[in-house]
Amino acid sequence: SRYGDLMANLALQAVSRVTVEEGGRKVIDTKRYAKVEKIPGGEIEECRVLSGVMINKDVTHSKMKRRIENPRIILVDCPLEYKKGESQTNIEITKEEDWEAVLRQEEEYVERICADIIRFKPDVVCTEK
């Protein structure tokens, strides 16, 4: 076919990248180590086999980088928000200043988490949704 050589070449590249050695023998586990991702648009000649991880994210701010090679990535296993008490917490607020103090405490908590993350100078931060 018209694209047969291209597809065969891509398949060979993919297999060579996912071949691992286990117990002295070579194992090809494409289900575990490879994923075919279709991205709308482009031409079939633009297909590539990538080593590593590709994250496809919509650019939501004009200053966001469009491409990052060898990024510094932080994986955060908690949401970036103030965590309320595990059980139901009741607070009696009688004055507006008390309410402002509670809000300020929540904001300071989130700012502290963000400052800790920023200290590592990451290119990408992945969090829980």
N, C-alpha and C positions, 0 to 999 in steps of 0.2 A: 504494500500500500504506500501511499504518498508519505506518510509519517512513520512508517515501520522502523526505519533505522534510528530515528530520534527516540521512539518509544523503547526500542530494544536497548539503546545506550542508557536511557534513564533507568530502566529496570536493572541493568547490570551495575550501575552506580549505586542504586538503592540497596541491592543485595550485598554489595561489598561493604557498605556502611553499617549494615545491621548484622553482619556475621560476627558472632562472638565465639570464644573458645571456652568450652565447659568440659572438664574432665578429660582433657587431651584430645577432644574432637571438636570440629567446627559445627556450630548450630546457627541456622538462619531462622530467626523468629520475627517475621515481618509484622505479625499482629501486635507484638509487644513493643517493638522498637521503631516502627515506621507508620506514618499516616499520610494518606493522600488527601491534600486539601485543595479544593477548587475555589479559586478567587475569580469573581465575575470580571469580565473584560479581558483585554489582552489577546495575544496570539498564541497558538499552540507551540510556536518556536520559542516562546519565552518560558516554557516549563523548565524547572530546575529541581535538582535534588539538593537539599540543604543538610548540613551537619549541625546539630544543635536544636535550638528551639526558635520558632518563629511566632511572634505575637502580632496579631493583626488588630489594631485599635484605631477607631475613628479619631481624627485630630480634632479635639474640642477647643483648642486655644491656638491662636496664630503663632505663639512662641514655642509650641511643642515641636520637638524634632520629628522629622519625617522618617528618618532611618537612623538606627543606633547599632553600630558594630561593637562587639565586645562590651556590652553594657554592664554596669554595676546594678545588680538586681537585689531587692530586699523582699522576702516573702514574710508577710505578717499574718499570723494565724488568728487574728482578732479584728473586729471592725474598728475603724477609727472614729469612735464615738464614746461618749461617757457611758459607762456601764452602771446601770441602776442596780440596786440590791437584788440578790437572788430571790429572797422572799419579798412579799409586799412590804414596802416601806412607807410609813406614814410620817409626814412632816407637818407640823402645825405652824403656819405662817400668819403672823398677826400684823406685821408691818411690811410696807413695800421694801424697806431696806433688807429685810430677811430674804425676800424673794430674789432681790438683786444679788445677795451674797451666795445663794444657792446657784444661780445662773453663772456667776463669776467663778465659782468652784468648778462647775462643769467645763467652762471655757478654758480654765487654767489646766485642767486635766488633759484635754485634747491638745492644747498648745504644747504641753510637756511631752506628750507622745510624739507629736510632729517634730519637735526640736530634737528628740532622740533619733528619729529617722533621718532628719536632715543632716545631722552630725556625720553620718556615714557617706554623705554625698552620692546618693543613688541616682541612676538614670531612670530606673523603673521601680515602682512600688506596687506589689500585688497584695491585695487584702481580701478579706471575706467581703461578700456582697452585703 
